[in-house]
Amino acid sequence: MQVVTRLILATLLASSSLSALAEDGAQRSQQAVAKFRAEQQRIHGPSQPQTAAGQTEAAGQ
């Protein structure tokens, strides 16, 4: 019986801590992607439109 009680207690503690850690996770991910894209645009300049063949319009001419 003591093992079952400890297992239940461990499960409750784990589930409550996971929900606290997951809070605001989606927003942090979106912020990281936005920061990455801004940094890439700063480094490489604005992106050029791609054609179906995967080449830029200027390179295809």
C-alpha positions as CSV (number, residue, x, y, z in Angstrom):
1,M,0.0,0.0,0.0
2,Q,2.9,2.4,0.8
3,V,4.3,1.8,-2.7
4,V,1.0,2.7,-4.3
5,T,0.7,5.9,-2.2
6,R,4.2,7.0,-3.2
7,L,3.5,6.3,-6.9
8,I,0.3,8.4,-6.7
9,L,2.2,11.2,-5.0
10,A,5.0,11.1,-7.5
11,T,2.5,11.2,-10.4
12,L,0.7,14.2,-8.9
13,L,3.9,16.1,-8.3
14,A,5.2,15.3,-11.8
15,S,1.9,16.4,-13.5
16,S,1.7,19.6,-11.6
17,S,5.3,20.6,-12.4
18,L,4.9,19.7,-16.1
19,S,1.9,22.0,-16.4
20,A,3.9,24.9,-14.8
21,L,6.9,24.3,-17.2
22,A,4.6,24.1,-20.2
23,E,3.0,27.5,-19.5
24,D,3.8,30.1,-22.1
25,G,5.7,27.5,-24.2
26,A,4.0,28.4,-27.5
27,Q,4.7,32.1,-27.2
28,R,8.4,31.5,-26.4
29,S,8.6,29.3,-29.5
30,Q,7.0,31.9,-31.7
31,Q,9.3,34.6,-30.3
32,A,12.4,32.4,-31.0
33,V,11.3,31.9,-34.7
34,A,10.6,35.6,-35.2
35,K,14.0,36.5,-33.7
36,F,15.7,33.9,-35.9
37,R,14.0,35.2,-39.1
38,A,14.8,38.8,-38.2
39,E,18.5,37.9,-37.6
40,Q,18.6,35.9,-40.9
41,Q,17.1,38.8,-42.8
42,R,19.6,41.2,-41.2
43,I,22.5,39.0,-42.2
44,H,21.4,37.9,-45.7
45,G,19.1,40.7,-46.7
46,P,15.4,40.4,-47.7
47,S,14.5,37.1,-49.4
48,Q,13.8,37.0,-53.1
49,P,10.7,35.2,-54.5
50,Q,11.3,31.6,-55.6
51,T,10.2,30.0,-58.8
52,A,8.8,26.5,-59.1
53,A,12.3,25.2,-60.0
54,G,13.7,26.7,-56.8
55,Q,15.7,29.4,-58.5
56,T,15.3,33.1,-57.9
57,E,13.7,35.2,-60.6
58,A,16.9,37.2,-61.2
59,A,19.0,34.0,-61.5
60,G,16.6,32.4,-64.0
61,Q,17.0,35.3,-66.5
